[in-house]
Amino acid sequence: MLYGTLRATASALGRVLYRPTIDGLEHIPRTGPVILAGNHLSFSDSVVIPLAVPRRVRFLAKSDYFAGPGVKGRLSRLTFNALGAVPVRRGTAREAIDALELGLKVLRDGEAFAIYPEGTRSRDGRLYRGRTGVAHLALESGAPVVPVALSGTERIQPIGARVPRIAEISIRFGAPMYFGAEYARMKPGPARREITDEIMAAIQRLSGQEEAGVYNTYPSGDDI
């Protein structure tokens, strides 16, 4: 109930303020598990995607956003819970595995799950190499992967900015990608790498970004 009310209000307000260009919503299944795999330019990506998609979208967010004290902390918890965020710790290999398990649970519950294969925000606008967690989720859940390309969100909230700005943005959703039995016959490592590279290529075709060719790093304090 809270999610629906908040989403409807925020989505209407966002469309008036930002007049986003949204293409390809027909590619998102109305029901059942689906992975939304997007490029990552801004903290605001995790607000833009849930508000653009006409069904509930879950995504991972730093546990810090759920643990703050006082009125600000309560408001943060309320907002992230209402937007469908799943709290997660990040930093160790064990925590990375736990994060994937949380994502897998969301998909097994038949929900939509958003993930950024680059791992963290691009600070130079290039598209970085994808990490293979997205392929693990696709293979284990059997869910289709819908590639997502965001543009302009880095101008809404540039790195270091606390107050969102008005900027033109676009969100493009590509055709769903299915990874079936042919990958089950491959060794897990190469299969995950090939699937991830296919997903990143689809994102690049939608976004037109220059490919960095390397993995992005996690600056201290950066978001999921």
C-alpha beads as a LAMMPS data file, in Angstrom:
LAMMPS data file: protein, C-alpha beads

224 atoms
223 bonds

1 atom types
1 bond types

-500.0 500.0 xlo xhi
-500.0 500.0 ylo yhi
-500.0 500.0 zlo zhi

Masses

1 110.0

Atoms # bond

1 1 1 0.000 0.000 0.000
2 1 1 2.735 2.450 1.021
3 1 1 4.832 1.512 -2.008
4 1 1 1.949 2.043 -4.399
5 1 1 1.030 5.427 -2.922
6 1 1 4.605 6.656 -2.805
7 1 1 5.383 5.389 -6.294
8 1 1 2.302 6.975 -7.855
9 1 1 2.950 10.334 -6.183
10 1 1 6.694 10.403 -6.855
11 1 1 6.312 9.132 -10.411
12 1 1 3.778 11.830 -11.267
13 1 1 5.969 14.521 -9.692
14 1 1 9.079 13.220 -11.445
15 1 1 7.405 13.209 -14.850
16 1 1 6.308 16.831 -14.375
17 1 1 9.725 18.044 -13.180
18 1 1 12.055 16.005 -15.366
19 1 1 9.892 15.054 -18.369
20 1 1 11.874 11.832 -18.808
21 1 1 12.050 9.989 -22.092
22 1 1 11.105 6.364 -21.396
23 1 1 11.338 3.757 -24.147
24 1 1 10.764 0.012 -24.169
25 1 1 8.506 -0.523 -21.156
26 1 1 6.714 -3.176 -23.212
27 1 1 9.804 -5.366 -22.823
28 1 1 9.268 -5.749 -19.079
29 1 1 7.092 -8.746 -18.170
30 1 1 4.013 -7.721 -16.198
31 1 1 4.423 -10.606 -13.786
32 1 1 7.037 -13.133 -12.749
33 1 1 10.729 -12.794 -12.033
34 1 1 12.818 -10.455 -14.161
35 1 1 16.296 -8.977 -13.807
36 1 1 16.715 -5.337 -14.810
37 1 1 20.428 -4.931 -15.571
38 1 1 21.447 -1.317 -16.017
39 1 1 24.389 0.981 -16.409
40 1 1 25.125 3.034 -13.305
41 1 1 25.758 6.774 -13.430
42 1 1 24.223 8.192 -10.272
43 1 1 22.770 7.486 -6.847
44 1 1 19.450 8.570 -8.368
45 1 1 19.420 5.553 -10.735
46 1 1 17.869 3.488 -7.953
47 1 1 15.042 6.000 -7.688
48 1 1 14.536 6.544 -11.423
49 1 1 14.204 2.855 -12.355
50 1 1 11.564 1.931 -9.733
51 1 1 9.549 5.037 -10.602
52 1 1 9.718 4.380 -14.360
53 1 1 8.692 0.705 -14.214
54 1 1 4.963 -0.032 -13.765
55 1 1 5.558 -2.834 -11.253
56 1 1 7.420 -3.144 -7.972
57 1 1 11.197 -3.251 -8.406
58 1 1 13.549 -4.410 -5.668
59 1 1 17.209 -3.359 -5.528
60 1 1 20.128 -3.578 -3.140
61 1 1 21.106 -0.565 -1.039
62 1 1 23.782 -0.039 1.572
63 1 1 22.647 -1.078 5.033
64 1 1 23.795 2.344 6.273
65 1 1 20.670 3.877 4.726
66 1 1 18.540 1.797 7.105
67 1 1 20.541 2.392 10.276
68 1 1 20.774 6.177 10.685
69 1 1 19.660 7.819 13.950
70 1 1 17.005 10.449 14.555
71 1 1 14.408 11.888 12.219
72 1 1 16.757 11.778 9.221
73 1 1 17.447 8.094 9.818
74 1 1 13.757 7.242 10.135
75 1 1 12.964 9.159 6.956
76 1 1 15.750 7.343 5.115
77 1 1 14.474 3.938 6.270
78 1 1 10.910 4.810 5.297
79 1 1 11.946 6.018 1.850
80 1 1 14.196 3.079 0.999
81 1 1 11.729 0.520 2.314
82 1 1 8.911 2.120 0.341
83 1 1 11.005 2.156 -2.846
84 1 1 11.665 -1.577 -2.536
85 1 1 15.279 -1.464 -1.356
86 1 1 16.885 -4.520 0.232
87 1 1 19.584 -3.630 2.804
88 1 1 22.980 -5.227 2.209
89 1 1 26.491 -4.937 3.588
90 1 1 29.375 -4.676 1.151
91 1 1 33.106 -5.130 1.393
92 1 1 33.965 -8.811 1.818
93 1 1 33.580 -11.838 -0.421
94 1 1 31.100 -13.333 2.051
95 1 1 28.967 -10.197 1.933
96 1 1 29.026 -10.251 -1.878
97 1 1 27.710 -13.828 -1.827
98 1 1 25.049 -12.862 0.709
99 1 1 23.955 -10.000 -1.562
100 1 1 23.489 -12.394 -4.478
101 1 1 21.467 -14.726 -2.275
102 1 1 19.171 -11.840 -1.349
103 1 1 18.716 -11.037 -5.038
104 1 1 18.003 -14.672 -5.807
105 1 1 15.342 -14.780 -3.094
106 1 1 13.636 -11.736 -4.621
107 1 1 13.561 -13.454 -8.018
108 1 1 12.333 -16.752 -6.591
109 1 1 9.496 -14.782 -5.012
110 1 1 8.499 -13.756 -8.544
111 1 1 9.563 -10.126 -8.278
112 1 1 11.566 -7.713 -10.439
113 1 1 15.139 -7.148 -9.307
114 1 1 17.404 -4.301 -10.473
115 1 1 21.167 -4.750 -10.529
116 1 1 24.143 -2.781 -11.835
117 1 1 26.695 -5.250 -13.237
118 1 1 29.412 -2.570 -13.156
119 1 1 29.206 -2.771 -9.367
120 1 1 29.384 0.945 -8.637
121 1 1 28.807 4.278 -10.352
122 1 1 30.835 5.297 -13.368
123 1 1 32.661 8.519 -12.510
124 1 1 33.728 9.300 -16.067
125 1 1 30.637 8.286 -18.054
126 1 1 32.225 5.181 -19.561
127 1 1 30.676 1.723 -19.334
128 1 1 32.820 -0.569 -17.225
129 1 1 33.192 -4.311 -17.475
130 1 1 30.377 -6.270 -15.892
131 1 1 30.826 -8.475 -12.848
132 1 1 29.367 -11.936 -13.215
133 1 1 26.841 -11.822 -10.367
134 1 1 24.125 -10.874 -12.849
135 1 1 24.798 -14.059 -14.827
136 1 1 24.703 -16.141 -11.640
137 1 1 21.253 -14.721 -10.875
138 1 1 20.024 -15.378 -14.407
139 1 1 21.242 -18.977 -14.455
140 1 1 20.052 -19.862 -10.952
141 1 1 16.624 -18.229 -11.258
142 1 1 15.870 -18.785 -14.943
143 1 1 14.607 -15.189 -15.050
144 1 1 14.947 -13.141 -18.234
145 1 1 17.346 -10.195 -18.199
146 1 1 16.107 -6.838 -19.498
147 1 1 19.016 -4.498 -20.310
148 1 1 18.534 -0.908 -19.142
149 1 1 20.318 2.239 -20.308
150 1 1 20.089 5.409 -18.223
151 1 1 21.223 8.780 -19.521
152 1 1 21.374 12.151 -17.765
153 1 1 20.942 10.831 -14.226
154 1 1 24.512 11.879 -13.422
155 1 1 23.321 15.485 -13.850
156 1 1 20.452 15.046 -11.392
157 1 1 22.782 14.285 -8.533
158 1 1 26.468 14.606 -9.429
159 1 1 28.896 12.814 -7.137
160 1 1 29.197 14.857 -3.964
161 1 1 25.940 16.782 -4.478
162 1 1 23.368 16.424 -1.708
163 1 1 20.442 18.202 -3.365
164 1 1 18.964 16.789 -6.601
165 1 1 18.940 19.053 -9.650
166 1 1 16.613 19.324 -12.611
167 1 1 18.030 17.696 -15.748
168 1 1 16.788 15.884 -18.824
169 1 1 16.981 12.113 -18.446
170 1 1 16.155 9.090 -20.527
171 1 1 15.586 5.435 -19.682
172 1 1 15.677 2.773 -22.376
173 1 1 14.659 -0.845 -21.805
174 1 1 15.848 -3.467 -24.281
175 1 1 14.343 -6.763 -25.340
176 1 1 14.502 -9.493 -22.677
177 1 1 17.434 -11.873 -22.890
178 1 1 17.046 -15.565 -22.047
179 1 1 19.908 -17.855 -21.111
180 1 1 18.898 -21.452 -21.438
181 1 1 20.179 -24.987 -21.579
182 1 1 23.193 -24.261 -23.803
183 1 1 24.874 -22.489 -20.911
184 1 1 24.168 -25.378 -18.536
185 1 1 26.468 -27.503 -20.682
186 1 1 29.348 -25.072 -20.187
187 1 1 31.632 -24.796 -17.195
188 1 1 30.138 -22.300 -14.702
189 1 1 32.933 -19.727 -14.901
190 1 1 33.032 -19.346 -18.701
191 1 1 29.219 -19.470 -18.878
192 1 1 28.843 -16.612 -16.388
193 1 1 31.504 -14.576 -18.173
194 1 1 29.912 -15.046 -21.604
195 1 1 26.437 -14.193 -20.338
196 1 1 27.689 -11.094 -18.537
197 1 1 29.526 -9.888 -21.626
198 1 1 26.358 -10.358 -23.709
199 1 1 24.348 -8.336 -21.189
200 1 1 26.923 -5.534 -21.098
201 1 1 27.013 -5.437 -24.913
202 1 1 23.223 -5.036 -24.940
203 1 1 23.440 -2.199 -22.403
204 1 1 26.136 -0.510 -24.504
205 1 1 24.020 -0.693 -27.648
206 1 1 21.207 1.052 -25.787
207 1 1 23.356 3.662 -24.033
208 1 1 25.990 4.362 -26.689
209 1 1 28.620 4.697 -23.937
210 1 1 32.312 4.275 -24.549
211 1 1 33.501 0.968 -23.093
212 1 1 36.205 1.249 -20.457
213 1 1 37.378 -2.360 -20.939
214 1 1 38.248 -2.724 -17.235
215 1 1 36.419 -3.226 -13.958
216 1 1 35.290 -0.208 -11.962
217 1 1 36.507 0.193 -8.379
218 1 1 34.591 0.905 -5.190
219 1 1 35.543 4.323 -3.784
220 1 1 35.164 4.627 -0.033
221 1 1 31.616 5.621 0.890
222 1 1 30.140 4.973 -2.546
223 1 1 26.678 3.480 -2.866
224 1 1 25.654 0.112 -4.249

Bonds

1 1 1 2
2 1 2 3
3 1 3 4
4 1 4 5
5 1 5 6
6 1 6 7
7 1 7 8
8 1 8 9
9 1 9 10
10 1 10 11
11 1 11 12
12 1 12 13
13 1 13 14
14 1 14 15
15 1 15 16
16 1 16 17
17 1 17 18
18 1 18 19
19 1 19 20
20 1 20 21
21 1 21 22
22 1 22 23
23 1 23 24
24 1 24 25
25 1 25 26
26 1 26 27
27 1 27 28
28 1 28 29
29 1 29 30
30 1 30 31
31 1 31 32
32 1 32 33
33 1 33 34
34 1 34 35
35 1 35 36
36 1 36 37
37 1 37 38
38 1 38 39
39 1 39 40
40 1 40 41
41 1 41 42
42 1 42 43
43 1 43 44
44 1 44 45
45 1 45 46
46 1 46 47
47 1 47 48
48 1 48 49
49 1 49 50
50 1 50 51
51 1 51 52
52 1 52 53
53 1 53 54
54 1 54 55
55 1 55 56
56 1 56 57
57 1 57 58
58 1 58 59
59 1 59 60
60 1 60 61
61 1 61 62
62 1 62 63
63 1 63 64
64 1 64 65
65 1 65 66
66 1 66 67
67 1 67 68
68 1 68 69
69 1 69 70
70 1 70 71
71 1 71 72
72 1 72 73
73 1 73 74
74 1 74 75
75 1 75 76
76 1 76 77
77 1 77 78
78 1 78 79
79 1 79 80
80 1 80 81
81 1 81 82
82 1 82 83
83 1 83 84
84 1 84 85
85 1 85 86
86 1 86 87
87 1 87 88
88 1 88 89
89 1 89 90
90 1 90 91
91 1 91 92
92 1 92 93
93 1 93 94
94 1 94 95
95 1 95 96
96 1 96 97
97 1 97 98
98 1 98 99
99 1 99 100
100 1 100 101
101 1 101 102
102 1 102 103
103 1 103 104
104 1 104 105
105 1 105 106
106 1 106 107
107 1 107 108
108 1 108 109
109 1 109 110
110 1 110 111
111 1 111 112
112 1 112 113
113 1 113 114
114 1 114 115
115 1 115 116
116 1 116 117
117 1 117 118
118 1 118 119
119 1 119 120
120 1 120 121
121 1 121 122
122 1 122 123
123 1 123 124
124 1 124 125
125 1 125 126
126 1 126 127
127 1 127 128
128 1 128 129
129 1 129 130
130 1 130 131
131 1 131 132
132 1 132 133
133 1 133 134
134 1 134 135
135 1 135 136
136 1 136 137
137 1 137 138
138 1 138 139
139 1 139 140
140 1 140 141
141 1 141 142
142 1 142 143
143 1 143 144
144 1 144 145
145 1 145 146
146 1 146 147
147 1 147 148
148 1 148 149
149 1 149 150
150 1 150 151
151 1 151 152
152 1 152 153
153 1 153 154
154 1 154 155
155 1 155 156
156 1 156 157
157 1 157 158
158 1 158 159
159 1 159 160
160 1 160 161
161 1 161 162
162 1 162 163
163 1 163 164
164 1 164 165
165 1 165 166
166 1 166 167
167 1 167 168
168 1 168 169
169 1 169 170
170 1 170 171
171 1 171 172
172 1 172 173
173 1 173 174
174 1 174 175
175 1 175 176
176 1 176 177
177 1 177 178
178 1 178 179
179 1 179 180
180 1 180 181
181 1 181 182
182 1 182 183
183 1 183 184
184 1 184 185
185 1 185 186
186 1 186 187
187 1 187 188
188 1 188 189
189 1 189 190
190 1 190 191
191 1 191 192
192 1 192 193
193 1 193 194
194 1 194 195
195 1 195 196
196 1 196 197
197 1 197 198
198 1 198 199
199 1 199 200
200 1 200 201
201 1 201 202
202 1 202 203
203 1 203 204
204 1 204 205
205 1 205 206
206 1 206 207
207 1 207 208
208 1 208 209
209 1 209 210
210 1 210 211
211 1 211 212
212 1 212 213
213 1 213 214
214 1 214 215
215 1 215 216
216 1 216 217
217 1 217 218
218 1 218 219
219 1 219 220
220 1 220 221
221 1 221 222
222 1 222 223
223 1 223 224
